[in-house]
């Protein structure tokens, strides 16, 4: 099951983040999140293009790496100005019992298993900046009930901007005693807003996947 919450930057009507949950073939589920450069409608257009391309490539049967590389090339080609987007892809492979993350300039993700919380970080640049990219992959076994949290920069950067907020998201996940992904996503988004005293500095998106071991 999945839940999500999104909030645009204060002063903007629309978010520059775009996300989509894709059921590819009944065995593979994807959560895709893209954060367009800047905020508002123009950023939303960039991230929307990246996500819809990703959906096309996934449905055409391309693996995550190839899809990300193709998107990077197409963003480079159409980019007449400095426009780029992050790409954050989480694939849940139910038949293989694994989770994989493919990240391009995206914020870190969090995994909660048996009350242990792990952060998956990425070091790559966003899509549309470099011609030759090294796609970063991380694989995790689904041996137990697993919760996955994907966030955009607006959420991730709060602890970078404010020393007092260091580790807040990990702490929130530790304190949460529900497995309802929608409640968790909404709670994290509201907490992120309150940590900025209600003044949202960048578009914020939270996606929560709750994967039950069968």
N, C-alpha and C positions, 0 to 999 in steps of 0.2 A: 504494500500500500504506500501511497505517496501523499505529501502535503507540500504546499508552497505559500510563500508570502512575499509581497513585493511593495516597495515604496519609492516613489521618485524623489529626486533631490528637491529640497525645499525651493519653491519658486517655479518648478517645472510641472507641467500638466501630465506629461508622459515620461515613462522610464526609458533610459538608454540601454537597459538590460533586456535580453530576450531569452526565454527558456522554453523547452518543450520536452515532454515525456513521450517516448516512442516505443511501441510494441512492434518489434521487427518481424518476428516469426513465431511468437508464442513461447520461444525458449530464451530469447535475448531481449532484455529491456534496456533502454537507454534513457539517461537523463542528460540533456544538453543545455549548457548555459553559456551565453556569450555576453560580454560586457563591451559595448561600443565605446570608442574614445570620446571623452567628454560626457555630456548628459543631454537629456531632452530628445526631441524628435530626430535630429540628424544622427545622434549616437544610436538611437533605436533602429533607424533604417539600416545602419551598418551591421549591428548585431543581429537584426532580423534576417538580413541577407545571408550571414554566416550560418545561422541556425537552419534556414530553409534549405541551403545547399547541403548541410550535414544530413538532414532528413532524407533528401533525395539520394545521396550516396549510400547511406545505410540501407535504404529500401532497395537499392540496386544491387546490394550484396557486397559492397566494398568493406574491407576490414577498417578498423578505426584509424590506423596509421595512414593508410592510403587516402582515406576520406579527408583527414586533417591536412595532408600534403596537397591534395587537389584544391581544397578550400584556400589554403595559403597562396597557391599559385594564382587562383582566380581573383583573390583580393589584391594581389600585387599587380595583376594586369589592369584591373579597372580603377586602380588607385591613382588618380591624377594629382591628388593632394595627400597630405598626411592623414590617411584614414586607416585605422586598424582596429581589430577587435580581439579580445581574448577568446579562447575556446576551452571549455571545460566539459569533458565527456566522461560519464560513468556508465559502464556496461555491466549489467547483471546477467551472467550466463547461468541460467537455472540448470541446464543439463550437465555442465561441467562443474557446477558448484563454486564458481569463482566470481570475484568482482574485479573489474579492471578500470583504471583511470588513465585517460589520455589528456594531457594538459598542454596548452600553448598560451603562456603568459597569464594563466588563470590563477586565482587565489587558492590558498590551501583548502583542503577538504578535511572533514573529521569523520572518524569511524568509531562507533561505540559498540563494544562486544563485552558481555559479562562485566559491565561497569568499567571496563578499561577503555580509555579514549586515546586514539592515535591520530596524529595530524599527517596528512599527505601533502607534501609541498611540491611546488614546481619551480624550476629555475629558468625555463625557456622564455623567450620574448613573445609578445602577441603576434597573431597572424597578420600578414601583409607588410612585414618590416624587412625580413631577410629572404633572399631567394632560396638558399639551401637551409632547411631547418632540420634540427634533430628533435624528433617527437619523443616526449618523455612518457613512459608507461610505468604503472605500478599495478601489481597483482596481489589480491588478497583472497584467502580461502573463506568460503562461507560454511565453516564447520559448525557454526552456532548462530543463534539469532543475531542479526547485524543491523545496526542503524547507520545510515550514511547521511552526512550533511554537506551540501554544496552551497557555497556563498559567493556573492560577487564582491568586488573590491570595496564597495561602500560599507559592507559589513566587516570585511577582513582588516581594513586599514584603520579602524577605530583604535585598536590597541597600539598602532604605530604613532598615531597622532596624540595619544594621551597615555602617558606612563602609568597612570592610576588604573587604566583599563586592561593592563597586560594580563592575558590569560582568561579574560572574562567569558569567552565562548566555551572554552573547555570546562570552566567551573559551572556554567549554566547547564551544560549537558550532563555533568555529574549530578546536579541537583534535581534534574527533571525525573519525575517518577511516573510518567505516563508513556505509553508506547504509541499513542495516537500521533501520526506524523503531522497532521494539520494543526493540532494544538501546539506542537513543538515549534513548527515553522513560524506560526503567528507570534508565539511567545518570544522567540529569538529576535524576530524583526522589531517587535515592540521594545524589547530590552535595548537593542542597538539604537533605536530612536531616543530612548530615555538617557542613554549614556552620552548623547550629543545635546542634551537638554532640549530635545524636540526639534533642533535645527539640523536636518539631514544634509550632510555635506556632499554626498554622492548617492546616485541611485543604489538602492539596496534590494537584493533578492536572496531568499533562502529557500532551498529545496531539501526536503527530508524524505528519505526512502527507508521504509521499515521492512526488512527482508526476514521472513520467518523460515527457520530450518524445517524441512518436512521429512 
